[in-house]
Amino acid sequence: MNGFPQLFQLCSHIAQGYIWRQIAHDLVTLHLLAMTKLSGGVCPIVVGEMLYQFTSCTLCVQFCETFTTNFSLHQFGVATKSGCATIIHSIGCTLDLHLDWVVFQPDMVNAFNLMLIGVVFQKLRVTNGDII
């Protein structure tokens, strides 16, 4: 495999943080694409740099057991089978126990940090989790 040792060394440097600041900045830069939806409007798509994503995924696989051992009760994204389904069903069970509770999940432009969640809560007049 021609070039594999160099790729391995570059990914190792990325994982250990031994990359010049400007190169590291370029590696973590995300590219935003605006795709037109068939129904109208825009669907934002973010594409990350391949080497950084490859290194991140490799580290997640390498430390899968460590993540599971130390974080399994606190996160559902890495090394967690059916993590999204677990979250959805947990919310459903919680709402079944608390009939006076609601879940507010806005579909807004915050995916790209264009809206501050504090402003949303101010507009809703939410204090300490309770709507006024």
DANOR-V543861 format. One record per residue. N is the residue number from 1. RES is the residue in one small letter. PSI is psi in radians with two decimals (NA if undefined). Layout:
<<N RES PSI> <N RES PSI>>
This chain:
<<1 m 1.80> <2 n 2.19> <3 g -0.16> <4 f -0.76> <5 p -0.65> <6 q -0.70> <7 l -0.77> <8 f -0.78> <9 q -0.72> <10 l -0.79> <11 c -0.64> <12 s -0.73> <13 h -0.68> <14 i -0.83> <15 a -0.60> <16 q -0.07> <17 g 0.38> <18 y 0.84> <19 i 2.44> <20 w 2.56> <21 r -0.80> <22 q -0.70> <23 i -0.74> <24 a -0.72> <25 h -0.76> <26 d -0.57> <27 l -0.49> <28 v 0.01> <29 t 2.34> <30 l 2.53> <31 h 2.23> <32 l 2.20> <33 l 2.47> <34 a 1.90> <35 m 2.35> <36 t 2.26> <37 k 2.62> <38 l -0.57> <39 s 0.04> <40 g 2.82> <41 g -3.02> <42 v 2.43> <43 c 1.94> <44 p 2.35> <45 i 2.31> <46 v 2.28> <47 v 2.16> <48 g 2.95> <49 e 2.32> <50 m -0.76> <51 l -0.72> <52 y -0.77> <53 q -0.74> <54 f -0.79> <55 t -0.76> <56 s -0.80> <57 c -0.68> <58 t -0.73> <59 l -0.69> <60 c -0.72> <61 v -0.77> <62 q -0.67> <63 f 0.38> <64 c -0.83> <65 e -0.69> <66 t -0.78> <67 f -0.80> <68 t -0.78> <69 t -0.76> <70 n -0.42> <71 f 0.08> <72 s -0.48> <73 l -0.14> <74 h -0.20> <75 q 2.74> <76 f 0.25> <77 g -0.65> <78 v 2.25> <79 a 0.57> <80 t 1.96> <81 k 2.29> <82 s 0.71> <83 g -0.76> <84 c -0.76> <85 a -0.66> <86 t -0.77> <87 i -0.82> <88 i -0.80> <89 h -0.61> <90 s -0.73> <91 i -0.76> <92 g -0.78> <93 c -0.70> <94 t -0.74> <95 l -0.56> <96 d -0.57> <97 l -0.44> <98 h 1.46> <99 l -0.32> <100 d 0.06> <101 w 2.68> <102 v 2.78> <103 v 2.26> <104 f 1.97> <105 q 1.64> <106 p 2.51> <107 d 1.68> <108 m -3.10> <109 v 0.22> <110 n -0.15> <111 a -0.42> <112 f 0.44> <113 n 0.69> <114 l -0.19> <115 m 2.35> <116 l 2.22> <117 i -0.51> <118 g -0.63> <119 v -0.70> <120 v -0.81> <121 f -0.62> <122 q -0.74> <123 k -0.59> <124 l -0.17> <125 r 0.96> <126 v 2.28> <127 t 2.18> <128 n 0.64> <129 g -0.10> <130 d 2.36> <131 i 2.28> <132 i NA>>
